[in-house]
Amino acid sequence: MLNQNDYTAVFDASPDAMLVVDADGVIRDLNRQAVAMFGWSREELEGSEVERLIPGASRGRHRRHRRRYGESPRTRPMGEGLELEALRKDGTTIPVEISLSPSNLGTGDTHVICAVP
């Protein structure tokens, strides 16, 4: 069985950018690929709202979708059939595909694992 250090190594070694977001939309963890993709440091993103990564015009809609997802979380692609964009620290946007997967992570509180290939 893998220990905590092993799980951390797997998370960081993932070829996809990954974020762990709590039920309030706060980023609780992210891997190296997410740091590289979005241009923010780990310290800048941990503890901030996930909407920091959403272009301004889409933030309100994203909050509504996030709350609705929280009512019935399930593993699924986000925005299926839509062209999604994420906001980088330098203000540029990048096209993204995002998969969502709910997890209790052993804490009892639901978190969402966001994978961005």
Beta strands, then each sheet from edge to edge (+ up, - down):
strand 1: 17-22
strand 2: 27-30
strand 3: 76-78
strand 4: 84-87
strand 5: 93-96
strand 6: 98-103
strand 7: 111-116
sheet 1: 2+ 1- 7+ 6- 3+
sheet 2: 4+ 5-
end
